[in-house]
Amino acid sequence: MATKKYSSYAQIDRELEILKIEKEINLQKLYLGIQDIKENLEPKNIVKNMVSNYVPNLPGPYGKILNLAIPFITKFIFKKIRGR
């Protein structure tokens, strides 16, 4: 990394402010990435992702019907497993 030369304190302050904002942006990107991972690892999303790989292969309206029914079926199954 090349050494920068500054001619005033205002330039240094501006550079520090830019770095502070870049750091905040990167932290927010990290938080969003972690949130996406959490959502993808939820049981209902795992089942949905597994089933969605097979749904497009079904002919006719069966794929559409199954795609609409999957959220209800998974909700029902997880309620039964939890004993509610």
DSSP file (Angstrom, degrees, kcal/mol; ACC not computed):
  #  RESIDUE AA STRUCTURE BP1 BP2  ACC     N-H-->O    O-->H-N    N-H-->O    O-->H-N    TCO  KAPPA ALPHA  PHI   PSI    X-CA   Y-CA   Z-CA
    1    1 A M              0   0    0      0, 0.0     2,-0.1     0, 0.0     0, 0.0   0.000 360.0 360.0 360.0 130.8    0.0    0.0    0.0
    2    2 A A        -     0   0    0      1,-0.1     2,-0.4     0, 0.0     0, 0.0  -0.438 360.0-112.6 -75.8 146.2    1.4    3.4   -1.0
    3    3 A T        -     0   0    0     -2,-0.1     2,-0.3     1,-0.0    -1,-0.1  -0.636  30.4-141.8 -79.3 131.1    2.0    6.0    1.6
    4    4 A K        -     0   0    0     -2,-0.4     2,-0.5     2,-0.0    -1,-0.0  -0.707   4.9-147.0 -94.8 145.8   -0.3    9.0    1.2
    5    5 A K        -     0   0    0     -2,-0.3     2,-0.4     2,-0.0    -2,-0.0  -0.949  12.2-160.3-112.6 130.6    0.8   12.5    1.8
    6    6 A Y        -     0   0    0     -2,-0.5     3,-0.1     1,-0.1    -2,-0.0  -0.864  14.8-163.6-111.4 143.0   -1.7   15.0    3.2
    7    7 A S  S    S+     0   0    0     -2,-0.4     2,-0.3     1,-0.1    -1,-0.1   0.559  74.9  20.4-100.5 -10.2   -1.4   18.8    3.0
    8    8 A S  S  > S-     0   0    0      1,-0.1     4,-1.3     0, 0.0     3,-0.2  -0.984  72.1-115.7-152.6 163.0   -4.0   19.6    5.7
    9    9 A Y  H  > S+     0   0    0     -2,-0.3     4,-2.8     1,-0.2     5,-0.2   0.787 112.3  65.2 -69.5 -26.3   -5.8   18.2    8.6
   10   10 A A  H  > S+     0   0    0      1,-0.2     4,-2.3     2,-0.2    -1,-0.2   0.890 100.4  50.0 -63.3 -39.4   -9.1   18.5    6.7
   11   11 A Q  H  > S+     0   0    0     -3,-0.2     4,-2.4     2,-0.2    -1,-0.2   0.898 111.1  49.2 -65.2 -40.1   -7.9   16.0    4.2
   12   12 A I  H  X S+     0   0    0     -4,-1.3     4,-2.5     2,-0.2    -2,-0.2   0.929 111.8  48.5 -64.6 -45.3   -6.9   13.6    7.0
   13   13 A D  H  X S+     0   0    0     -4,-2.8     4,-2.2     1,-0.2    -2,-0.2   0.901 111.4  50.3 -61.8 -40.7  -10.3   14.1    8.6
   14   14 A R  H  X S+     0   0    0     -4,-2.3     4,-2.2     2,-0.2    -2,-0.2   0.918 111.1  48.5 -63.3 -44.0  -12.1   13.5    5.3
   15   15 A E  H  X S+     0   0    0     -4,-2.4     4,-2.3     1,-0.2    -2,-0.2   0.897 111.3  50.2 -63.5 -41.4  -10.1   10.3    4.7
   16   16 A L  H  X S+     0   0    0     -4,-2.5     4,-2.2     2,-0.2    -1,-0.2   0.880 109.5  51.3 -64.6 -37.9  -10.9    9.0    8.2
   17   17 A E  H  X S+     0   0    0     -4,-2.2     4,-2.2     2,-0.2    -2,-0.2   0.905 109.6  50.0 -65.7 -41.4  -14.6    9.7    7.7
   18   18 A I  H  X S+     0   0    0     -4,-2.2     4,-2.5     2,-0.2    -2,-0.2   0.922 111.6  48.5 -61.8 -45.0  -14.5    7.8    4.4
   19   19 A L  H  X S+     0   0    0     -4,-2.3     4,-2.3     1,-0.2    -2,-0.2   0.883 109.7  52.5 -63.8 -38.2  -12.8    4.8    6.1
   20   20 A K  H  X S+     0   0    0     -4,-2.2     4,-2.0     2,-0.2    -1,-0.2   0.916 111.4  46.3 -63.5 -43.3  -15.3    5.0    9.0
   21   21 A I  H  X S+     0   0    0     -4,-2.2     4,-2.4     2,-0.2    -2,-0.2   0.900 111.4  51.5 -67.3 -40.7  -18.3    4.8    6.5
   22   22 A E  H  X S+     0   0    0     -4,-2.5     4,-2.3     1,-0.2    -1,-0.2   0.893 109.2  51.2 -62.3 -39.6  -16.7    2.0    4.5
   23   23 A K  H  X S+     0   0    0     -4,-2.3     4,-2.1     2,-0.2    -1,-0.2   0.917 110.1  49.1 -62.8 -43.6  -16.2    0.0    7.7
   24   24 A E  H  X S+     0   0    0     -4,-2.0     4,-2.2     2,-0.2    -2,-0.2   0.890 110.4  51.0 -64.0 -40.5  -19.9    0.5    8.7
   25   25 A I  H  X S+     0   0    0     -4,-2.4     4,-2.2     1,-0.2    -1,-0.2   0.924 110.1  49.3 -62.4 -44.8  -21.0   -0.6    5.2
   26   26 A N  H  X S+     0   0    0     -4,-2.3     4,-2.0     1,-0.2    -2,-0.2   0.872 109.9  51.4 -64.7 -36.7  -18.9   -3.7    5.4
   27   27 A L  H  X S+     0   0    0     -4,-2.1     4,-2.5     2,-0.2    -1,-0.2   0.913 109.6  49.8 -65.1 -41.9  -20.3   -4.5    8.9
   28   28 A Q  H  X S+     0   0    0     -4,-2.2     4,-2.4     2,-0.2    -2,-0.2   0.892 109.5  51.4 -64.2 -39.2  -23.8   -4.1    7.6
   29   29 A K  H  X S+     0   0    0     -4,-2.2     4,-2.2     2,-0.2    -1,-0.2   0.895 110.3  50.0 -62.4 -39.8  -23.0   -6.5    4.6
   30   30 A L  H  X S+     0   0    0     -4,-2.0     4,-2.3     2,-0.2    -2,-0.2   0.926 110.4  49.1 -63.8 -45.7  -21.7   -9.0    7.1
   31   31 A Y  H  X S+     0   0    0     -4,-2.5     4,-2.3     1,-0.2    -2,-0.2   0.902 111.7  49.2 -61.5 -41.8  -24.8   -8.8    9.3
   32   32 A L  H  X S+     0   0    0     -4,-2.4     4,-2.3     2,-0.2    -1,-0.2   0.888 110.1  51.3 -65.7 -38.3  -27.0   -9.2    6.2
   33   33 A G  H  X S+     0   0    0     -4,-2.2     4,-2.1     2,-0.2    -2,-0.2   0.908 110.5  48.2 -63.6 -42.1  -25.0  -12.2    5.1
   34   34 A I  H  X S+     0   0    0     -4,-2.3     4,-2.4     2,-0.2    -2,-0.2   0.902 110.5  51.9 -64.4 -41.2  -25.4  -13.8    8.6
   35   35 A Q  H  X S+     0   0    0     -4,-2.3     4,-2.3     1,-0.2    -2,-0.2   0.902 108.9  50.5 -62.8 -41.1  -29.1  -13.1    8.5
   36   36 A D  H  X S+     0   0    0     -4,-2.3     4,-2.4     2,-0.2    -1,-0.2   0.906 110.1  50.2 -62.6 -41.6  -29.4  -14.8    5.1
   37   37 A I  H  X S+     0   0    0     -4,-2.1     4,-1.4     2,-0.2    -2,-0.2   0.918 109.8  50.6 -63.4 -43.2  -27.5  -17.9    6.4
   38   38 A K  H  < S+     0   0    0     -4,-2.4     4,-0.4     1,-0.2     3,-0.2   0.919 111.6  48.0 -59.7 -44.2  -29.8  -18.1    9.4
   39   39 A E  H >< S+     0   0    0     -4,-2.3     3,-1.1     1,-0.2     6,-0.3   0.894 110.3  51.3 -65.5 -39.2  -32.9  -17.9    7.2
   40   40 A N  H 3< S+     0   0    0     -4,-2.4    -1,-0.2     1,-0.2    -2,-0.2   0.759 107.5  54.1 -69.8 -23.5  -31.6  -20.6    4.9
   41   41 A L  T 3< S+     0   0    0     -4,-1.4    -1,-0.2    -3,-0.2    -2,-0.2   0.430  79.5 113.2 -92.6   1.2  -30.8  -22.9    7.8
   42   42 A E  S X> S-     0   0    0     -3,-1.1     4,-2.2    -4,-0.4     3,-0.5  -0.511  77.1-121.7 -68.7 141.3  -34.4  -22.8    9.2
   43   43 A P  H 3> S+     0   0    0      0, 0.0     4,-2.4     0, 0.0     5,-0.2   0.867 110.1  53.6 -55.2 -40.2  -36.1  -26.2    8.8
   44   44 A K  H 3> S+     0   0    0      1,-0.2     4,-2.2     2,-0.2     5,-0.1   0.881 111.2  46.2 -65.2 -35.3  -39.0  -24.9    6.8
   45   45 A N  H <> S+     0   0    0     -3,-0.5     4,-2.6    -6,-0.3    -1,-0.2   0.839 109.7  54.1 -75.3 -32.5  -36.6  -23.3    4.3
   46   46 A I  H  X S+     0   0    0     -4,-2.2     4,-2.3     2,-0.2    -2,-0.2   0.949 112.5  43.8 -63.4 -47.3  -34.4  -26.4    4.1
   47   47 A V  H  X S+     0   0    0     -4,-2.4     4,-2.8     1,-0.2     5,-0.3   0.925 113.6  51.2 -62.9 -44.3  -37.5  -28.5    3.2
   48   48 A K  H  X S+     0   0    0     -4,-2.2     4,-2.5    -5,-0.2    -1,-0.2   0.911 111.3  47.6 -60.3 -42.8  -38.7  -25.9    0.8
   49   49 A N  H  X S+     0   0    0     -4,-2.6     4,-0.8     2,-0.2    -1,-0.2   0.890 112.7  49.1 -66.5 -38.7  -35.3  -25.8   -1.0
   50   50 A M  H >< S+     0   0    0     -4,-2.3     3,-0.6     1,-0.2     4,-0.4   0.931 115.9  42.2 -65.9 -44.3  -35.1  -29.6   -1.2
   51   51 A V  H >X S+     0   0    0     -4,-2.8     4,-1.7     1,-0.2     3,-1.6   0.863 105.3  63.5 -71.6 -35.5  -38.6  -29.9   -2.6
   52   52 A S  H 3< S+     0   0    0     -4,-2.5    -1,-0.2     1,-0.3    -2,-0.2   0.736  94.0  63.3 -64.3 -20.4  -38.3  -27.0   -5.0
   53   53 A N  T << S+     0   0    0     -4,-0.8    -1,-0.3    -3,-0.6    -2,-0.2   0.801 112.0  35.8 -70.4 -26.8  -35.5  -28.9   -6.8
   54   54 A Y  T X4 S+     0   0    0     -3,-1.6     3,-0.9    -4,-0.4     4,-0.4   0.692 100.6  75.8 -99.0 -21.9  -38.1  -31.6   -7.7
   55   55 A V  G >< S+     0   0    0     -4,-1.7     3,-1.9     1,-0.3    -2,-0.1   0.898  89.3  56.4 -61.8 -43.9  -41.2  -29.5   -8.3
   56   56 A P  G 3  S+     0   0    0      0, 0.0    -1,-0.3     0, 0.0    -2,-0.1   0.757 101.0  61.4 -61.9 -19.6  -40.2  -28.0  -11.7
   57   57 A N  G <  S+     0   0    0     -3,-0.9    -2,-0.2    -4,-0.1    -3,-0.1   0.629  82.6  97.2 -80.8 -12.8  -39.8  -31.6  -13.0
   58   58 A L  S <  S-     0   0    0     -3,-1.9     5,-0.2    -4,-0.4     2,-0.1  -0.589  77.1-123.2 -78.6 136.8  -43.5  -32.4  -12.4
   59   59 A P    >   -     0   0    0      0, 0.0     3,-1.0     0, 0.0     4,-0.3  -0.414  61.9 -14.1 -79.8 154.5  -45.7  -32.1  -15.5
   60   60 A G  T >  S-     0   0    0      1,-0.2     3,-0.7     2,-0.2     4,-0.5  -0.132 120.0 -22.0  63.4-147.7  -48.7  -29.9  -15.8
   61   61 A P  T 3> S+     0   0    0      0, 0.0     4,-2.6     0, 0.0    -1,-0.2   0.573 115.6  86.2 -77.2  -8.4  -50.5  -28.2  -12.9
   62   62 A Y  H <> S+     0   0    0     -3,-1.0     4,-2.6     1,-0.2     5,-0.2   0.891  88.2  51.2 -61.2 -39.2  -49.1  -30.7  -10.3
   63   63 A G  H <> S+     0   0    0     -3,-0.7     4,-2.1    -4,-0.3    -1,-0.2   0.901 111.4  47.0 -64.0 -41.3  -46.0  -28.7   -9.9
   64   64 A K  H  > S+     0   0    0     -4,-0.5     4,-1.8     2,-0.2    -2,-0.2   0.919 113.4  48.1 -67.2 -43.6  -47.9  -25.5   -9.3
   65   65 A I  H  X S+     0   0    0     -4,-2.6     4,-1.9     1,-0.2    -2,-0.2   0.930 113.6  47.0 -63.1 -45.5  -50.3  -27.1   -6.8
   66   66 A L  H  X S+     0   0    0     -4,-2.6     4,-1.8    -5,-0.2    -1,-0.2   0.887 108.7  55.3 -64.0 -38.5  -47.5  -28.7   -4.9
   67   67 A N  H  < S+     0   0    0     -4,-2.1    -1,-0.2     1,-0.2    -2,-0.2   0.861 111.2  44.6 -63.1 -35.9  -45.5  -25.5   -4.9
   68   68 A L  H  < S+     0   0    0     -4,-1.8     4,-0.4     1,-0.2    -1,-0.2   0.817 115.1  48.4 -75.1 -31.5  -48.6  -23.8   -3.2
   69   69 A A  H  X S+     0   0    0     -4,-1.9     4,-2.5     1,-0.2     3,-0.3   0.713  89.6  82.2 -83.7 -21.5  -49.1  -26.6   -0.8
   70   70 A I  H  X S+     0   0    0     -4,-1.8     4,-2.7     1,-0.2     5,-0.3   0.892  89.3  50.3 -55.9 -47.7  -45.5  -27.0    0.5
   71   71 A P  H  > S+     0   0    0      0, 0.0     4,-1.9     0, 0.0    -1,-0.2   0.900 113.8  46.1 -60.1 -38.4  -45.7  -24.1    3.0
   72   72 A F  H  > S+     0   0    0     -4,-0.4     4,-2.3    -3,-0.3    -2,-0.2   0.905 113.4  48.7 -69.5 -40.9  -48.9  -25.5    4.6
   73   73 A I  H  X S+     0   0    0     -4,-2.5     4,-2.6     2,-0.2     5,-0.2   0.931 112.5  47.1 -65.0 -46.0  -47.6  -29.1    4.7
   74   74 A T  H  X S+     0   0    0     -4,-2.7     4,-2.5    -5,-0.2     5,-0.2   0.891 111.9  51.1 -65.2 -38.0  -44.3  -28.1    6.3
   75   75 A K  H  X S+     0   0    0     -4,-1.9     4,-1.9    -5,-0.3    -1,-0.2   0.924 111.5  48.1 -63.0 -43.6  -46.1  -26.0    8.9
   76   76 A F  H  X S+     0   0    0     -4,-2.3     4,-2.0     2,-0.2    -2,-0.2   0.918 112.4  48.5 -61.8 -45.3  -48.4  -28.8    9.7
   77   77 A I  H  X S+     0   0    0     -4,-2.6     4,-2.3     1,-0.2    -2,-0.2   0.921 111.5  48.3 -64.1 -45.0  -45.6  -31.3   10.0
   78   78 A F  H  X S+     0   0    0     -4,-2.5     4,-1.9     1,-0.2    -1,-0.2   0.833 109.8  53.0 -68.7 -30.6  -43.5  -29.1   12.3
   79   79 A K  H  X>S+     0   0    0     -4,-1.9     5,-2.3    -5,-0.2     4,-0.8   0.900 110.5  47.8 -67.6 -39.3  -46.5  -28.4   14.5
   80   80 A K  H  <5S+     0   0    0     -4,-2.0     3,-0.3     2,-0.2    -2,-0.2   0.888 110.8  51.0 -67.1 -38.8  -47.0  -32.1   14.9
   81   81 A I  H  <5S+     0   0    0     -4,-2.3    -1,-0.2     1,-0.2    -2,-0.2   0.900 111.1  47.8 -65.9 -39.6  -43.4  -32.7   15.7
   82   82 A R  H  <5S-     0   0    0     -4,-1.9    -1,-0.2    -5,-0.2    -2,-0.2   0.631 113.7-120.8 -77.1 -13.7  -43.4  -30.0   18.3
   83   83 A G  T  <5       0   0    0     -4,-0.8    -3,-0.2    -3,-0.3    -2,-0.1   0.798 360.0 360.0  81.9  30.0  -46.6  -31.5   19.8
   84   84 A R      <       0   0    0     -5,-2.3    -4,-0.2    -6,-0.1    -5,-0.1   0.437 360.0 360.0 -92.7 360.0  -48.8  -28.5   19.5
